[in-house]
Each structure stands twice: as structure tokens, then as C-alpha cells.
Amino acid sequence: MLLSARSPSYFEIGWRYMTTNFTEFQIATWGSLLVHELIYILVCLPGFVSQFLPFMKRYKIQANRSETFEAQWKCVKLLLFNHFCIQFPLIMGTYTYTQIFKIPFSYETMPSWYILLLQCAGCALIEDTWHYFIHKLMHHKSLYKYVHKVHHTFPAPFSLTAEYAHPVETIVLGIGFFIGLLSFCTHVSLMWAWVALRLIETCDVHSGYDFPYNPLHLIPYYGGAKFHDFHHMNTIGNYSSTFTWWDKLLGTDKQYENYCKKMEKLREKEA
């Protein structure tokens, strides 16, 4: 008796429908914009909802500072400008990139999930290195007040502030995101996978909450919200975007380590 053919997954059906009914320009341009906006909203949602749940206050890192409507609206207004006036023109170049480098769109040419994961890991390593050194440079006294100070408007960050930045910073730090794609991209699916992972990470570290059972903490050397929250509170040190090794290697996490030791002693006294 012959075995029946494998039934296609919902993902495969959806991908084939997309590539059959839409042009590569539409997929690369409007599809990429839609992926970015939907994922950004979804990953910001837990942090946004948490402010209305009293029992979540125990997980808020800077519990004495709460989000205000005015601050969040101010954040949203700049985000709308950055997303549609800065990032969208860059996204429009995605189609040209896929055509120049002959990046495939079809389901048959899509890499296996573990290949995509390895490619995303390579992108993360490159982006984290770029982010560390450019971010540290932006904190130089001759540059900070002109560009990066905008991102530090909120000393107690919340998820929406992940992409709250000066347009120049949006472009310059964003270069690290694209270097990884130039190095590893073999299919348009990597672009969307890398966008998703990067947004999940950056919204998590800007959430202002140290959520329990966070699966991202299973990643070796992952910094997380507490690590980056200290950077916003202190403005010095902890310059990495995702991992902690550059800060540890170059000693820019010393103030954070001392702060953690101090807080631990205070908790012991209170206990």
C-alpha cells in the first residue's frame, strides 16, 4: 500500500498563496512593512498591558517610575515619524536588494528552520558588535546631546521606546542590522525572521519589566531588561544591544555589577 503524500502545513499554504497572488515587489515592500509593524505592536503589547495590572508591578525594574499617557503619546508620535518617514523609505530598497543579489522568494528554495536560526544568530553577532561600538561612540560628550540623548528621554524605558530615537541614530545603528543580511541572506524569509527576532529582543530589553520565565534568558550571555534598564537609568555602561560579552570584555559593565551588589546587600538587610 502506497503512503499518502505529505499534507502541506498552514505555513506552506500561506507562503505559496502569497508568492502566487502577489508580486515580488509587493512582498518585499509592503510585506516587509506589514511584518515590521505587526511584530512591533505585538511584542510591545505585554509591556503595555502590564502597566494596568497591579500584580505586575512586582516585576517592574524601576517600580518608583510609572509610564504616563503623555510620555507614551510623545513616544508614539516620534515612532510614527521614524517608521513611515525614515524606516519605510529604507524598506522600499528591499526589493532592489533582492533583485541585485537574486534573493529567492519561493517556498521550495526556503532554507530549513535550523539554517534560518543559524543565519539569525550570525546576524545577531554582527549587529551586537556594531551596536556596542557605535552606541558607545554616541555617548561621547561631543555627540551625545545632538543625537543619542533623544533615546534617553525616558530614564525608565517601556517597550515602545525600543525604536524611539533621533532619525540619525535610527539610520546609523540600523546599519548593523543590514550588515548581517548582506552577509547571510539566501532567502527573503531570513529578512522577516531576523526582523522578528531583533524586534522581540529590543522590545524585551526596553520593556521595563523583568518578566518571569522569559525564554530569551535561555540564550547564552543574553543581557535582558535588567541589564539594559540600568543603562537608561545610569546612562553609562552596558552598551551592548543583545549580549553581555563586549561589556564584560571591555569593562563597561563595572558600574552595573557594583549596583547589583549594592541592591543585593539592601535586600539582605530588609530580609
Wavefront OBJ file of the C-alpha trace (Angstrom):
o trace
v 0.000 0.000 0.000
v 1.441 3.398 -1.023
v 1.908 6.003 1.680
v -0.172 9.126 1.181
v 1.643 12.313 0.211
v 2.611 14.681 2.999
v -0.060 17.246 3.750
v 1.234 20.807 3.444
v 1.396 22.868 6.638
v -0.619 26.043 7.102
v 2.641 27.973 6.810
v 3.415 26.371 3.449
v -0.118 27.001 2.181
v 0.079 30.640 3.273
v 3.532 31.188 1.755
v 2.546 29.619 -1.562
v -0.627 31.717 -1.653
v 1.424 34.863 -1.049
v 4.010 34.141 -3.758
v 1.268 33.155 -6.234
v -1.013 36.155 -5.715
v 1.450 38.963 -5.064
v 4.459 40.260 -6.954
v 7.978 40.174 -5.532
v 7.870 43.971 -5.272
v 4.685 43.826 -3.199
v 6.076 41.084 -0.957
v 9.447 42.777 -0.418
v 7.997 46.261 0.128
v 4.511 46.090 1.596
v 5.049 42.652 3.114
v 8.187 43.788 4.932
v 6.449 46.922 6.228
v 3.492 44.857 7.449
v 5.762 42.316 9.169
v 7.674 45.095 10.952
v 4.599 46.979 12.147
v 2.608 43.927 13.257
v 5.504 42.358 15.139
v 6.424 45.663 16.801
v 2.864 46.115 18.050
v 2.561 42.505 19.229
v 5.852 42.400 21.137
v 5.158 45.782 22.756
v 1.745 44.613 23.922
v 2.818 42.617 27.055
v 4.756 45.577 28.443
v 1.943 47.999 27.612
v -0.727 45.823 29.262
v 1.455 45.189 32.340
v 1.172 48.815 33.462
v -2.570 48.289 34.046
v -2.131 45.074 36.059
v -1.304 45.766 39.737
v 0.250 42.338 40.324
v 2.810 43.010 37.560
v 4.320 45.905 39.496
v 6.465 43.414 41.425
v 8.302 42.708 38.156
v 8.821 46.348 37.200
v 12.519 47.154 37.428
v 12.149 50.846 38.331
v 8.971 50.478 40.352
v 9.054 54.097 41.512
v 8.688 55.342 37.923
v 5.491 54.565 36.057
v 4.539 55.201 32.440
v 2.327 58.215 31.824
v -0.112 58.825 28.992
v 1.799 61.966 27.984
v 5.114 60.109 27.761
v 3.623 57.247 25.769
v 1.854 59.584 23.353
v 5.074 61.550 22.876
v 6.816 58.258 22.112
v 4.142 57.148 19.631
v 4.333 60.419 17.661
v 8.078 60.081 17.043
v 7.694 56.366 16.311
v 5.158 57.112 13.580
v 7.566 59.590 12.024
v 10.533 57.201 12.229
v 8.591 54.177 10.973
v 6.985 55.842 7.962
v 9.386 58.662 7.072
v 12.743 57.028 7.877
v 12.366 53.255 8.033
v 9.795 52.814 5.273
v 11.986 54.512 2.615
v 14.747 52.101 3.670
v 12.325 49.163 3.455
v 11.477 50.237 -0.095
v 15.057 49.384 -1.012
v 14.431 45.744 -0.036
v 13.068 44.866 -3.471
v 16.095 46.331 -5.235
v 18.362 44.376 -2.901
v 16.577 41.096 -3.609
v 16.860 41.672 -7.370
v 20.538 42.681 -7.371
v 21.589 39.707 -5.241
v 18.976 37.354 -6.735
v 17.403 36.553 -3.362
v 14.697 33.889 -3.921
v 11.101 34.108 -2.687
v 9.722 30.633 -3.466
v 8.795 28.076 -0.827
v 10.954 25.393 -2.500
v 14.124 27.456 -2.028
v 13.426 28.373 1.608
v 16.191 27.159 3.982
v 15.384 24.715 6.786
v 14.382 26.262 10.118
v 17.732 25.413 11.729
v 19.622 27.098 8.860
v 17.476 30.204 9.329
v 18.200 30.075 13.063
v 21.957 29.878 12.458
v 21.753 32.739 9.975
v 19.813 34.835 12.512
v 22.473 34.028 15.122
v 25.153 35.282 12.721
v 23.147 38.460 12.123
v 22.782 38.954 15.895
v 26.528 38.624 16.491
v 27.305 41.192 13.807
v 24.587 43.606 14.905
v 25.573 43.342 18.571
v 29.198 44.174 17.768
v 28.238 47.113 15.559
v 25.738 48.354 18.148
v 28.213 48.182 21.042
v 30.924 50.327 19.464
v 28.634 52.827 17.685
v 26.405 53.105 20.770
v 29.419 53.743 22.974
v 30.643 56.374 20.497
v 27.246 58.086 20.621
v 27.710 58.526 24.362
v 30.811 60.645 23.793
v 30.196 64.105 25.227
v 30.718 65.756 21.833
v 27.939 63.687 20.223
v 25.521 62.633 22.950
v 23.442 65.814 23.251
v 22.940 66.093 19.494
v 21.730 62.583 18.686
v 21.563 59.831 21.303
v 20.096 61.988 24.058
v 16.716 61.626 22.310
v 16.667 57.893 23.057
v 17.439 58.657 26.713
v 14.397 60.911 27.063
v 12.894 58.183 29.258
v 15.183 57.082 32.133
v 12.723 54.261 32.849
v 12.111 52.702 29.427
v 8.948 50.927 28.280
v 8.547 48.679 25.246
v 7.511 51.414 22.812
v 10.779 53.271 23.435
v 12.751 50.495 21.738
v 12.742 52.472 18.463
v 12.307 55.928 19.973
v 15.434 57.622 18.620
v 16.825 60.507 16.614
v 16.467 59.825 12.848
v 20.260 59.865 12.503
v 20.560 57.185 15.180
v 17.820 55.132 13.507
v 19.888 55.049 10.318
v 23.393 54.683 11.792
v 22.591 51.960 14.342
v 20.351 50.313 11.743
v 23.370 49.707 9.526
v 24.368 46.848 11.830
v 21.022 45.184 11.126
v 21.655 45.228 7.371
v 25.289 44.088 7.523
v 24.107 40.703 8.776
v 21.594 40.411 5.950
v 24.268 41.241 3.394
v 26.445 38.531 4.922
v 23.960 35.676 5.348
v 20.743 36.274 3.376
v 19.892 33.421 0.990
v 16.099 33.808 1.033
v 13.610 36.585 1.717
v 12.332 34.596 4.712
v 15.575 35.406 6.567
v 14.775 39.112 6.346
v 11.484 38.569 8.125
v 12.877 36.065 10.621
v 15.711 38.440 11.534
v 13.308 41.398 11.804
v 11.101 39.351 14.142
v 13.943 38.208 16.403
v 15.536 41.653 16.572
v 12.237 43.332 17.471
v 11.423 40.702 20.090
v 14.835 41.243 21.680
v 14.898 45.042 21.622
v 11.314 45.388 22.892
v 12.096 42.910 25.670
v 15.174 44.788 26.915
v 13.252 48.091 26.787
v 10.117 46.677 28.439
v 10.988 47.957 31.913
v 9.873 44.603 33.336
v 11.906 41.591 34.355
v 9.284 39.074 33.274
v 9.496 35.644 34.986
v 10.151 32.538 32.881
v 11.402 34.625 29.974
v 12.601 32.117 27.325
v 15.071 34.678 25.960
v 17.169 34.158 29.095
v 17.959 30.660 27.827
v 20.214 32.340 25.246
v 23.832 32.330 26.493
v 25.110 35.773 27.548
v 21.727 37.403 26.885
v 21.589 40.763 28.658
v 17.861 41.215 29.146
v 15.748 44.014 30.558
v 17.606 44.474 33.866
v 20.930 44.842 32.064
v 19.662 47.461 29.596
v 17.346 49.192 32.069
v 20.408 50.113 34.105
v 21.891 51.784 31.022
v 18.841 54.049 30.735
v 18.868 54.796 34.443
v 22.630 55.383 34.642
v 23.443 56.438 31.024
v 26.955 54.978 31.421
v 27.936 51.384 30.649
v 26.006 48.357 29.347
v 26.248 49.498 25.724
v 25.504 46.137 24.062
v 22.182 45.546 22.354
v 21.752 41.807 22.981
v 24.703 40.067 24.614
v 26.927 40.992 27.541
v 30.373 39.856 26.417
v 31.614 43.150 24.904
v 30.720 44.987 28.112
v 32.399 42.296 30.216
v 35.470 42.128 27.983
v 35.971 45.907 27.910
v 34.872 46.536 31.500
v 31.892 48.759 30.709
v 29.621 46.746 32.990
v 31.521 47.517 36.225
v 29.048 50.112 37.442
v 26.215 47.677 36.782
v 27.946 44.906 38.736
v 28.551 47.259 41.661
v 24.932 48.386 41.540
v 23.703 44.764 41.590
v 25.912 44.007 44.615
v 24.627 47.093 46.415
v 20.996 46.166 45.746
v 21.608 42.604 46.894
v 23.004 43.863 50.217
v 19.951 46.119 50.670
v 17.637 43.173 50.066
v 19.555 41.098 52.616
v 19.209 43.876 55.212
v 15.484 44.193 54.547
v 15.079 40.426 54.874
l 1 2 3 4 5 6 7 8 9 10 11 12 13 14 15 16 17 18 19 20 21 22 23 24 25 26 27 28 29 30 31 32 33 34 35 36 37 38 39 40 41 42 43 44 45 46 47 48 49 50 51 52 53 54 55 56 57 58 59 60 61 62 63 64 65 66 67 68 69 70 71 72 73 74 75 76 77 78 79 80 81 82 83 84 85 86 87 88 89 90 91 92 93 94 95 96 97 98 99 100 101 102 103 104 105 106 107 108 109 110 111 112 113 114 115 116 117 118 119 120 121 122 123 124 125 126 127 128 129 130 131 132 133 134 135 136 137 138 139 140 141 142 143 144 145 146 147 148 149 150 151 152 153 154 155 156 157 158 159 160 161 162 163 164 165 166 167 168 169 170 171 172 173 174 175 176 177 178 179 180 181 182 183 184 185 186 187 188 189 190 191 192 193 194 195 196 197 198 199 200 201 202 203 204 205 206 207 208 209 210 211 212 213 214 215 216 217 218 219 220 221 222 223 224 225 226 227 228 229 230 231 232 233 234 235 236 237 238 239 240 241 242 243 244 245 246 247 248 249 250 251 252 253 254 255 256 257 258 259 260 261 262 263 264 265 266 267 268 269 270 271
